[in-house]
Amino acid sequence: MRKYILVFAAFVLPGNLTAQKPVSSTAAAIKSQASEAIESGYEQYQQLALKIWDFAEVGYKETRSSGLLQQTLADNGFTVEAGIAGMPTAFVATYGSGKPVIAILAEYDALPGISQTADPEKRSAGKEAGHACGHHLFGVASVASGIAIKKLVQAKQLTGTIKVFGCPAEEGGSGKVYLVRDGFFKDVDIAIHWHPGDKNEVTTTSALANISAKFRFYGLSAHAAASPERGRSALDGVEAMDNMVNMMREHVPQETRIHYVITNGGKAPNVVPDFAEVYYYVRHPKRDMAKAVFDRVVNAAKGAALGTDTRVDYELIGGTHDLLINQTLAAVMQQNLERTGGVSYTTSEKAFAGKIQSTFTSPVAAADAAALINPLKLVTVAGGGSTDVGDVSYTVPTVGLEAATWVPGTAAHSWQAIAAGGTSIGTKGMMVAAKTMACTAIDLFLDASIIQQATNEFLKARGTYEYKALLGDRKPALNYRD
């Protein structure tokens, strides 16, 4: 769901924030051990990711995908609790005991309405969904990282608890919000996440707060030619609402993003539709402003119903906070990302990348850019995407990265992203993420002062704000993709 693209200002972090603590020989040896363990599982993890890529299950329907990850963790000694927070495909897998408690977040939902084979030409796989945001890689990398840490805890090289959270329905379903709301992060010290992308960099861009809802209009059916006066068109209600919201765009803060899709507009032109539905997203860097604009969208819906003599109600589907960036943790992760390195393409992978890039509509970086590690920067304006990781970041100190699982220049939510994610290009980026997260977790297990510094920064950044879910007390929208 997230792709941080609207960057208006950025600068390299001051020296005191990017200063890297010397790595002890013990830490270096343990990190090498963890990285080697992850690399040794390359084939296994690749096959696991490709299975989930092929399943392509949408939010809250990821039964096989979630089950596969749960079984992998259970087979590796984790205690798995499934079906948590009212979500059948959510889980938490735990190994170890005591402090610190480090959480790694895993996602695995696909996007509806888009599919693609693992080819550099546009070629539908004939499915109703596809991994256009790379969550098949996301979930597997997180599991691989968790297993590597588990082995170190088991060998008593690390002391504490590792948790892998299975987080469903990130694409609009706000799965992590329910985990936060139900207290599953209350004993967690640090949360680690990542996301597929077309570059290698630590996430220092905030996200847009997001509120989404389905607006449902109800009218009266009639023959559209013989007796239109007897009908009241629910589709007229939807179109009137959309027109009013589109006029409203001129009069909202410029950072606002409003998107909609008509999910049901009737079935036949000669039947006045008695039901129609439109699905809206409202985003803004500030959660309070997102809520204020959403309230105006609700008023537009009410006005549209009044003007078309129809009735409207709405169901709140999702709501996510902006993302709190923790500079302390970002500096630690940057060191480990640089230690891990980027993605090097083989000759055949370069050929694949060239064909993919030939389909882009704007100039792009060379394929070799996938091997680069971007410098650590603090971005002062929120990006163009949203994520339910934001709610986690308002609960515990959180850090994440982007890894080059796609050909440089690839847009998220595209067929090109699905294609690369089904190849070794995607797998290599996934391994970069797994190793970086594992090495970052090792630093946290070995050095309590990092956790304390990150916590102090987190508390200062959150201030007096008391977390409250933007989606209220509703239960998970388990059928929001229906």
C-alpha positions in Angstrom: 0.0 0.0 0.0 2.7 2.4 0.8 5.1 4.0 -1.7 6.8 7.1 -0.5 7.1 9.2 -3.6 6.1 12.8 -2.9 9.3 14.0 -1.3 9.6 17.7 -1.2 12.5 18.3 1.1 15.4 16.2 2.4 18.7 16.6 4.0 21.4 14.4 5.3 21.1 13.7 9.0 23.5 15.7 11.2 26.7 13.9 12.1 25.7 13.1 15.6 22.7 11.1 14.3 24.6 9.2 11.6 27.7 8.5 13.8 28.2 4.7 13.8 29.2 3.0 17.0 32.2 0.7 16.6 31.0 -2.8 16.1 32.5 -5.3 18.6 34.2 -8.4 17.3 31.4 -10.4 19.1 28.6 -8.5 17.4 30.4 -8.7 14.0 30.8 -12.5 14.4 27.1 -13.0 15.4 25.9 -10.8 12.5 28.0 -12.8 10.1 26.6 -16.0 11.5 23.0 -14.7 11.1 23.6 -13.5 7.6 25.2 -16.8 6.5 22.2 -18.7 8.0 19.8 -16.6 6.1 21.8 -17.0 2.8 22.0 -20.7 3.3 18.2 -20.8 3.2 18.0 -19.0 -0.1 16.4 -21.8 -2.0 13.9 -22.5 0.7 12.9 -18.9 1.2 12.7 -18.3 -2.5 10.2 -21.2 -2.9 8.2 -20.0 0.1 7.9 -16.5 -1.4 7.0 -17.9 -4.9 4.2 -20.0 -3.4 2.7 -16.9 -1.7 3.3 -15.0 -5.0 1.2 -17.7 -6.7 -1.5 -17.8 -4.0 -2.0 -14.0 -4.5 -4.6 -13.8 -1.7 -6.2 -10.4 -0.8 -6.6 -8.9 2.6 -8.2 -11.1 5.3 -8.4 -13.9 2.8 -4.7 -14.9 3.0 -5.5 -18.3 4.5 -2.8 -20.3 2.7 -0.2 -17.6 2.8 -0.6 -17.0 6.5 -0.7 -20.8 7.1 2.5 -21.3 5.2 4.4 -18.7 7.2 2.9 -20.0 10.5 4.0 -23.6 9.7 7.5 -22.4 8.8 7.9 -20.7 12.1 6.4 -23.5 14.1 8.7 -26.0 12.4 11.6 -23.8 13.6 10.6 -23.9 17.2 8.3 -20.8 17.5 5.2 -20.9 19.6 2.5 -19.6 17.2 -0.8 -18.0 18.3 -3.2 -17.7 15.3 -6.4 -15.9 14.7 -5.5 -13.0 17.0 -7.4 -9.6 17.4 -10.4 -11.0 15.6 -8.5 -11.7 12.4 -8.4 -15.3 11.2 -5.2 -14.8 9.2 -3.3 -12.8 11.8 -0.7 -14.4 14.1 2.1 -13.9 16.5 5.0 -16.3 16.7 7.3 -16.1 19.8 10.6 -17.6 20.9 12.6 -16.9 24.0 11.8 -15.1 27.2 12.5 -11.9 29.1 13.8 -8.6 27.8 14.3 -7.2 25.3 11.3 -8.1 23.2 12.0 -7.4 19.6 9.1 -7.6 17.1 9.5 -8.1 13.3 6.4 -7.3 11.2 5.3 -9.6 8.3 2.8 -8.8 5.6 1.4 -11.2 2.9 -1.8 -9.7 1.2 -2.1 -9.1 -2.5 -3.8 -6.4 -4.5 -7.1 -7.1 -6.3 -7.7 -6.4 -10.0 -4.1 -6.9 -11.2 -2.1 -10.0 -12.1 1.0 -10.7 -14.1 3.3 -13.5 -15.0 7.0 -13.4 -14.1 7.8 -12.0 -17.5 9.2 -8.6 -18.7 6.2 -8.1 -21.0 2.7 -7.3 -19.8 1.0 -10.7 -19.7 -1.9 -11.4 -17.3 -1.6 -14.5 -15.2 -5.4 -14.8 -15.3 -5.9 -14.3 -11.6 -8.1 -11.8 -9.7 -5.2 -10.5 -7.7 -1.4 -10.1 -7.7 1.5 -9.2 -5.5 1.9 -5.7 -7.0 3.3 -4.4 -3.7 5.6 -7.4 -3.0 4.1 -8.6 0.2 4.9 -12.2 -0.6 8.6 -11.1 -0.2 7.8 -9.0 2.8 6.4 -11.8 4.9 9.1 -14.3 4.0 12.0 -11.9 4.7 10.5 -11.2 8.1 10.1 -14.9 8.9 13.7 -15.6 7.7 15.0 -12.8 9.9 13.0 -14.1 12.9 14.3 -17.6 12.4 17.9 -16.4 12.3 17.4 -14.5 15.6 15.7 -17.6 17.1 18.8 -19.7 16.4 21.0 -17.2 18.2 18.7 -17.1 21.2 18.5 -20.9 21.3 22.3 -21.1 21.2 22.4 -18.5 24.1 24.4 -16.1 22.0 21.5 -13.6 22.5 19.1 -13.2 25.5 15.6 -12.0 25.2 12.4 -12.6 23.1 11.9 -12.5 19.4 8.3 -12.1 18.0 7.2 -12.3 14.4 3.8 -10.7 13.8 1.7 -11.9 10.9 -0.1 -8.8 9.8 -2.9 -9.3 7.3 -4.7 -6.8 5.1 -2.2 -4.0 5.0 -3.7 -2.9 1.7 -6.6 -0.9 3.0 -7.7 -3.3 5.8 -5.6 -1.8 8.6 -4.7 -5.1 10.1 -2.0 -3.8 12.4 -4.4 -1.3 13.9 -6.4 -4.1 15.5 -3.2 -5.7 16.8 -2.2 -2.4 18.4 -5.8 -1.7 19.7 -5.9 -5.1 21.3 -2.6 -4.6 23.1 -0.4 -7.1 21.3 2.5 -4.6 21.3 2.3 -3.7 25.0 5.3 -5.7 26.0 7.4 -5.0 22.8 10.5 -2.8 23.1 11.2 -2.2 19.4 9.4 -3.0 16.2 11.2 -3.7 12.9 9.7 -3.7 9.4 10.6 -3.4 5.8 9.0 -3.0 2.4 9.8 -4.0 -1.2 10.8 -1.3 -3.5 13.2 -0.2 -6.3 16.1 1.0 -4.1 17.9 0.3 -0.9 17.4 2.8 1.9 16.3 3.1 5.5 12.8 4.6 5.8 13.0 8.2 7.1 9.9 9.4 5.3 6.7 9.7 7.3 3.4 8.4 5.8 0.0 10.0 5.2 -2.7 9.3 7.7 -5.6 7.6 5.9 -9.3 7.1 6.5 -11.3 4.9 4.1 -15.0 4.0 3.8 -17.6 2.5 1.5 -20.6 4.7 0.9 -23.7 2.8 -0.1 -26.7 4.5 -1.8 -30.2 3.0 -1.9 -32.9 4.0 -4.4 -35.9 2.5 -6.2 -35.7 0.3 -9.3 -37.8 1.0 -12.3 -37.8 0.6 -16.1 -35.4 3.3 -17.3 -37.4 3.9 -20.5 -41.0 3.0 -19.7 -41.3 4.5 -16.2 -38.2 6.4 -15.1 -40.3 8.7 -13.0 -41.0 5.8 -10.6 -37.3 5.2 -10.1 -34.7 6.8 -7.8 -31.2 6.0 -9.0 -28.7 5.0 -6.4 -26.0 5.6 -9.1 -27.2 9.2 -9.4 -26.4 9.4 -5.7 -22.9 8.1 -6.1 -22.2 10.3 -9.1 -23.6 13.4 -7.3 -21.4 12.6 -4.4 -18.3 12.2 -6.6 -19.0 15.5 -8.3 -19.3 17.4 -5.0 -16.1 15.8 -3.7 -14.3 16.6 -6.9 -15.3 20.3 -6.6 -14.2 20.2 -2.9 -10.6 19.3 -4.0 -10.0 23.0 -4.7 -10.8 23.9 -1.1 -8.8 21.4 0.9 -5.2 21.6 2.1 -2.9 20.9 -0.9 -1.3 17.9 0.9 -4.7 16.1 0.9 -5.2 13.1 -1.3 -8.7 11.8 -2.1 -9.3 8.7 -4.2 -12.4 6.7 -5.0 -13.6 3.8 -7.1 -17.2 2.9 -7.9 -17.5 -0.7 -6.8 -21.1 -1.2 -7.8 -23.0 1.1 -10.3 -25.9 -1.1 -11.2 -26.2 -4.1 -13.5 -28.1 -3.0 -16.7 -28.6 0.4 -18.4 -32.4 -0.1 -18.7 -32.9 -0.8 -15.0 -32.7 2.2 -12.6 -30.2 0.9 -10.0 -31.6 0.6 -6.5 -28.2 0.1 -5.1 -24.7 1.6 -5.8 -21.5 1.8 -3.8 -18.4 3.9 -3.9 -15.1 3.3 -2.0 -13.2 6.3 -0.8 -9.7 7.0 0.7 -8.9 10.3 2.4 -5.3 11.1 3.2 -3.3 13.9 4.8 0.0 14.1 6.7 -1.8 15.0 9.8 -4.4 12.6 11.2 -6.7 15.4 12.5 -6.9 17.0 9.1 -7.5 13.6 7.4 -10.5 13.2 9.8 -11.7 16.8 9.1 -11.6 16.3 5.3 -13.3 12.9 5.7 -16.1 14.5 7.6 -16.7 16.8 4.7 -16.8 13.8 2.3 -19.5 12.4 4.6 -21.5 15.6 4.3 -21.1 15.4 0.5 -22.6 11.9 0.6 -25.5 13.2 2.7 -26.1 16.1 0.3 -26.0 13.8 -2.7 -28.6 11.5 -1.1 -30.9 14.4 -0.3 -30.6 15.9 -3.8 -31.3 12.5 -5.6 -34.0 11.4 -3.2 -32.0 8.4 -2.2 -30.7 7.1 1.1 -27.0 6.7 2.0 -25.0 5.0 4.8 -21.3 4.3 5.1 -19.0 1.7 6.6 -15.7 2.8 7.9 -13.2 0.3 6.4 -9.8 1.5 7.6 -7.9 4.2 9.4 -4.2 4.5 9.8 -1.9 7.0 11.5 1.1 8.8 10.0 4.5 7.2 10.6 6.8 8.3 13.5 10.4 8.2 12.4 13.0 7.2 15.0 16.4 8.6 14.1 18.2 6.6 16.7 17.1 3.3 15.2 17.4 4.6 11.6 21.1 5.2 12.2 21.6 1.7 13.5 19.7 0.2 10.6 21.7 2.3 8.1 24.9 0.8 9.4 23.5 -2.7 9.0 22.1 -2.0 5.5 25.5 -0.8 4.4 27.1 -3.8 5.9 24.7 -6.1 4.0 25.0 -4.3 0.7 22.6 -4.1 -2.3 21.5 -6.3 -5.1 23.9 -7.3 -7.9 22.3 -8.5 -11.2 23.5 -11.3 -13.3 23.7 -11.0 -17.1 20.2 -12.5 -17.5 18.8 -10.3 -14.8 20.2 -7.2 -16.5 18.5 -8.3 -19.7 15.2 -8.7 -17.8 15.7 -5.3 -16.2 16.3 -3.7 -19.5 13.1 -5.1 -21.0 11.1 -4.0 -17.9 12.6 -0.5 -18.0 11.7 -0.1 -21.7 8.0 -0.1 -20.6 8.4 2.9 -18.3 7.1 6.2 -19.3 9.8 8.3 -17.6 13.6 8.3 -17.4 15.0 5.8 -14.9 18.2 5.0 -13.2 20.5 2.3 -14.5 19.8 -1.2 -13.4 23.1 -1.1 -11.5 21.4 1.3 -9.0 20.0 -1.8 -7.3 23.4 -2.4 -5.9 23.7 1.0 -4.3 22.8 2.0 -0.7 21.2 5.4 -0.4 22.6 7.7 2.3 20.6 8.2 5.4 18.4 11.3 5.0 15.6 12.9 7.1 12.7 13.8 4.8 10.7 16.7 6.2 7.5 16.2 4.2 5.3 13.1 4.3 5.4 10.7 1.4 2.5 9.8 -0.9 1.5 6.6 0.7 -0.1 5.2 3.9 0.7 2.3 6.1 -0.8 0.7 9.2 2.8 0.5 10.5 2.0 4.1 11.5 -0.2 2.9 14.3 2.6 0.6 15.5 5.0 3.6 15.5 2.8 5.5 17.9 2.9 2.5 20.3 6.6 1.4 20.3 9.8 2.8 18.7 9.8 1.5 15.1 12.3 1.3 12.3 12.1 0.1 8.7 13.8 -0.1 5.3 13.1 -0.4 1.6 15.0 -3.1 -0.3 15.5 -3.3 -4.1 13.2 -6.2 -5.0 12.1 -4.4 -8.2 14.0 -3.1 -11.2 15.0 0.6 -10.5 12.3 2.9 -11.6 9.5 0.5 -11.0 6.2 1.9 -9.6 4.5 0.1 -6.8 1.1 -1.4 -7.5 2.2 -2.1 -11.1 2.5 -5.2 -13.3 6.2 -4.6 -13.5 6.4 -5.0 -9.7 4.6 -8.3 -9.8 6.9 -9.5 -12.6 10.1 -8.7 -10.8 8.8 -10.1 -7.6 8.3 -13.4 -9.2 12.0 -13.7 -10.2 15.4 -13.9 -8.6 15.5 -10.1 -8.6 12.8 -10.1 -6.0 14.4 -12.9 -4.0 17.8 -11.1 -3.8 16.2 -7.9 -2.5 14.2 -10.0 0.0 17.5 -11.5 1.3 19.0 -8.0 1.7 16.0 -7.0 3.9 16.1 -10.2 5.9 19.8 -9.8 6.7 19.5 -6.1 7.5 16.6 -6.7 9.9 18.4 -9.6 11.6 21.6 -7.6 12.1 19.6 -4.6 13.4 17.9 -6.9 15.9 21.3 -8.3 17.0 22.4 -4.7 17.9 19.3 -4.2 19.9 19.7 -7.5 21.8 23.4 -6.8 22.6 23.1 -3.1 23.5 20.3 -2.0 25.8 21.5 1.6 25.5 20.2 1.8 21.9 16.7 0.7 23.1 16.8 3.3 25.8 17.9 6.1 23.5 15.3 5.1 20.9 12.6 5.0 23.6 13.5 8.4 24.9 13.3 9.8 21.4 10.0 8.0 20.8 8.4 9.4 24.0 9.5 12.9 23.1 8.2 12.7 19.5 4.8 11.2 20.6 4.5 13.9 23.3 1.2 14.0 25.2 -0.7 12.3 22.5 -2.7 9.3 23.7 -3.1 6.8 20.9 -6.7 6.3 19.6 -7.5 4.2 16.6 -8.9 6.2 13.7 -11.3 3.4 12.8 -12.9 3.6 16.2 -14.1 0.4 17.9 -15.3 -1.4 14.8 -14.4 -5.0 14.3 -12.0 -6.0 11.5 -13.6 -5.5 8.1 -13.0 -9.1 7.1 -15.1 -8.9 3.9 -13.9 -5.5 2.7 -12.5 -7.1 -0.5 -15.8 -8.7 -1.4 
